[in-house]
């Protein structure tokens, strides 16, 4: 009996020590992570070139290729290596996997799009804990340990586009909206746009749909929207390929009176504006985003911590601005541009 009690006591004592050791190991790991966050930014050694990963939302999207060009230009200027990667089609899960892979490969800095989800934020925090600075580009990841955000002030951009639309459409009527996805930047643009429309009781947003950052899906969604709401005066696209898709839908359905508004300047946007298929587009500065993001990384590695937000500007592209660029003619009012 005594032997049995002795054995039970030994087992309990062993379990107690195992538990205490596990708690000790966890505390040590936590302390290491906290200590790594307090370390100064890692500088590439004299014989090591800093490697930066740029993870795009969609690899071959014109917007992200422009971000890449700006980032590549700055990387070359600072003697850094840039590696560009991204999903072939929009796939947030694949973006997250690429971020995880880049952290494991110990890149010296990461440029990523915020996705407004916990998994993405955790990985950004993990990178920061390992001393890898992360810059969010195009869409932010609020609440994460990212070093800074570089891109459009998306709420302000939505407001600016809304004000232009109201001047063009008028203060009454029904309009539709396409967003590219549920990403933070798209939601901020939509919120900014709504804040303007809500000032006018006679103007209503009848339908909001997602194009999934696809020109074809933008066309399909716009066609369905027009069939469901033939009285729409305008459809507004808030991601890069929406305007072109909406314009194609309007051609198919012969919706000649529909005003189309887009975002950015991919493909044949300028030609479509020139022929009045698109009334206007609000254009971001993706090239500058990439260049500024890499510049912030370089400055950080030199010991200069950046401010949190770096907003790049937007411009309105319409027939008047195209004419101004060509021959300096005076701009006309929005309502005179495409009727």
Secondary structure, DSSP 8 states (H G I E B T S, - for coil): -HHHHHHHHHHHHHHHHHHHHHHHHHHHHHHHHHHHHHS------TT---EEEEEESSTT-HHHHHHHHHHHHHHHHHT-EEEEEE-SS--HHHHHHHHHHHHHTT-SEEEE---SSHHHHHHHHHHHHTT-EEEEESS--TTS--SEEEEE-HHHHHHHHHHHHHHHH-SSEEEEEEES-SSHHHHHHHHHHHHHHTT-TTEEEEEEEE-TT-HHHHHHHHHHHHHH-TT-SEEEE-STTHHHHHHHHHHHTT-TT-EEEEES--TTHHHHHHTTSS-EEEE--HHHHHHHHHHHHHHHHTT----SEEEE--EEEEHHHHHHHHH------GGGT--
